[in-house]
Amino acid sequence: MEFEESGIGEECGVFGCVAAGEWPTQLEVAQILTLGLVALQHRGQESAGIVTSNGSTPPTYTTLKGMGLVSTAFKPEDLLKLKYGNLGIGHTRYSTTGISELQNCQPFVVDTLHGKIAVAHNGELVNAAALRKKVMRHGVGLSTSSDSELITQLLALTPPMEEVDTPDWVARIKNLMTETPTSYSLLVMHKDVIYAVRDPYGNRPLSIGRLVPISKLHSGTGEGDTEGWVVSSESCSFQSIGARYHREVQPGEIVQISKHGIKSLSVVPRPEGDPPAFCIFEYVYFARPDSIFEGQMVYTVRQRCGRQLAIEAPTDADVVSTVPESATPAALGYAQESGLPYVEVLCKNRYVGRTFIQPNTRLRQLGVAKKFGALTDNFAGKRVVLIDDSIVRGNTISPIIKLLKEAGATEVHIRVASPPIRFPCYMGINIPTKEELIANKPEFEDIAGYIGATSVRYLSVEGLVAAVQGGIESCGEKEQISSRTKMSKRIGHCTACLTGKYPVELEW
């Protein structure tokens, strides 16, 4: 189910690019940044921003920001202002903290004692309130309600061990990571480098790609063929800009990206005994299916979830289908494991805009009829297993079931390829309040009757974790990075929205 209809909001997307070789570069950095953000559009549609730098001393920063989709936020004539950039960072936003206004649009740029920095952030700080007080006690005012401005100001503060005339950005970043354990993936641009940073728990994703000549994109290339380096919330953005997936930034790692290449500078450890806590819902819904996390493609993980669901929740039926499109891989996995044929039962109207999805229940239900048409010939007179990735409030799936039954389905069995969502997320995903979640309402005791289904079954938490962790490579990326990061390769995922067990203590 599309979570925008259910009240769950995506996170944010960050993207950076550094041209390799001599500067000024012939690489169209601004175009690469724009295309990279378009590929991350599913992570946020509220606003978009780009900051480029010529990388000189002192550098010239050029900023471009706008509300809405990337395609509407940036006009072609505006992009010309960025054409002299040799490196840059960009951001596409869905607000989890901060209201929807241009002033909250990232990246943020601030002056420091040692020059300007630009910062783009994906995530949500679990101890933001305490940090805001700390910054203000230093006499620093905050002009927005965004966590990202708070991070920027914390980076601008001089850490205790830094000498007055010698900026140590690694020390500043490590000081920030000590102050707040999670949740963030950061891009910090200063002069001629970008620092790619992932919190010690690895809660939010961050991947590095290598730009190569288009003629050599699918053939072997050496380091001499590198045209530049890119860093992105998801690797799905790499193909569209002619980049190859290189590796992930590891939990707690600080990576320096410059025209000379990439260099791992440090790894900030978690408290002893704490496992990583990569958000498991990246696999379930948020990430694009062609992205790679932990050495495995998201699409393949979703298929495994469907297979596991068929094992845990079989049913007598004639066909398997899905609500287009995010649950399609899980539906295919369910069909393969159960031996039932997969068919399409709904046709999606791709030209219904987001404005049709209204915040009140009645109009949200009416929106279903605008979005879907029934492919009656595929299921009339048959028992249908309909796979969904989650049921959040239950308001949207109910009219779909009604639509299928009225079109001739004799039974509609709902199978959900994730466990019930019972708890809010405080780490970068906008989940409704605990009281709004269907799994916490009395109706959940008879959810099949409540939504009009013949039966409803969910994937178990144990089944989801097994499906996700079953394909994680135990080697491969280990060989590409320093032995300093071995501690980061332990497997662990955040399931707080399902279990209420948060990876760190929440502070308010």
Secondary structure, DSSP 8 states (H G I E B T S, - for coil): --HHHHT-B---EEEEEEE-SSSS-SS-HHHHHHHHHHHTGGG--SEEEEEEE---SS--EEEEEEES-HHHH--HHHHGGGTT-SEEEEEEE--SSS-SSGGG-S-EEEEETTEEEEEEEEE--TTHHHHHHHHHHTT----SS-HHHHHHHHHHS--TT--TTS--HHHHHHHHHHH--SSEEEEEEETTEEEEEE-TT--S--EEEEE--GGGTTS---GGG--EEEEES-GGGTGGGTEEEEEE--TTEEEEEETTEEEEEEE---STT----EETHIIIIIS-TT-EETTEEHHHHHHHHHHHHHHHS----SEEEESTTTTHHHHHHHHHHHT--B---EEE-TT--GGGS-SSHHHHHHHHHHHEEE-GGGTTTSEEEEEES--SSSTTHHHHHHHHHHTT-SEEEEEESS----S---SS-B---GGGSGGGSGGGGGHHHHHT-SEEEE--HHHHHHHHHTT--SSSGGGGS-GGGGGGGS--EE-HHHHS--SS----
